[in-house]
């Protein structure tokens, strides 16, 4: 069982480092796209050279975005495997619940967003684009609700993961993990709040970077500690079960 | 320190609910400039600008096949919007039309007249303000014409196209069975008789008399006979003869509208546009439901002749 836990902690560590990488790249993309928007908005006349530059940057951002999505999915899958290992270690049933929530939350979020976006599009098609139609209609005609619903459902996975990691930190006495979990949950909450205050998304991203860095280090130490304890009885709450 | 399983779940759910509450509040606080429905008019007073461009005709009219159209129904809806909105203190009609069908022009004239009885209306003639288009400008408090515009062409004409000789050359015979002698008046399959020509002329003059009376009611003309020949005028000529009140730009028309509406000189101008068709309507082809073009054109039109183009 302890072997499963070691495996799980190792996977969770790897997932945290991939997420850290994704967050860092996201920050770079955010900066790049903000700069790009500024260029496009401020320029009255854009030369062919500038337009080509803008197009190349947009293409780069899209490519980057695609890569980030793939990396995020990889981190998600590794994290599911990690929680699966932790679940099989039979420390707590809550970790198994966490694994289920981590699996289901992004799927449900994606399905909800897809369903709501389709419904919003149908509504838009049915009601028509009125004479005064602007891009802001998109936000008022259901797309915002879809985005927020998706964000909240996806947040469930992060919350369960955060709380489980907090508990793991207490269990393994690696308090860095507990601290990381608090930062992680705070980042999730701030990310949701950034719907109305856009600059908070940067704060959320920075907190997420910090949380994932702490997670990575914390899981690593927890794993090391566990490995060293496998060979000797430990006074910690980690109770080796029969055959463990 | 160890937390029980139940406590962990409760903590997770509590945090989740707290975040959901944050999301709810965040949506409520969503930036006003993005969340504000765009159809809401600005709270400040403004000058409503309505453009009347192209041929004046109903959207189902055969005339619509000739280019862009100002449909009286959609223009009437915009006028109603401007009249009903207390913040719209004055209306500027930006006219660029050579005229259109007699019925549509008449319809629009009455709508503008109604609006002008409720709010100050200024008509601005951008390029063409002739015939039916001039008729709809008549109820305005003032008519301003652009320096290079064409105004006037007060009159009515009716065109009957026949191609009986062409059909004869092609060896095509058309048999028309009719209940009365004049039932197929204006038919393209035969020549117009003298009696029919006189009758149609009588109708044209009848329509013209109505138009003429309207012009005389609204304008003090210096040389009415010249105006009623149906000739077009340049903006300067139109001003001299009394067809317009001024020669200037759209800004001048807006400035005048602000004065008439009691608005400050920096009061905003808001263009009212007709609603766009829904995507479903476009997909279902509802917007292009026009009558098929038929060869016989029996349209009573107040149109300037094509050679009027400068």
Interface residues (C-beta under 8 A of the other chain):
Chain A: X92 X93 X94 X97 X124 X125 X126 X127 X128 X129 X130 X131 X132 X133 X134 X136 X137 X139 X140 X144 X145 X148 X151 X152 X155 X156 X159 X160 X162 X163 X164 X167 X170 X171 X185 X188 X189 X192 X193 X194 X195 X196 X197 X198 X237
Chain B: X1 X2 X3 X5 X8 X9 X11 X12 X15 X16 X18 X19 X20 X22 X23 X25 X26 X27 X28 X29 X30 X31 X33 X34 X35 X36 X37 X38 X39 X272 X273 X274 X275 X276 X277 X278 X279 X280 X281
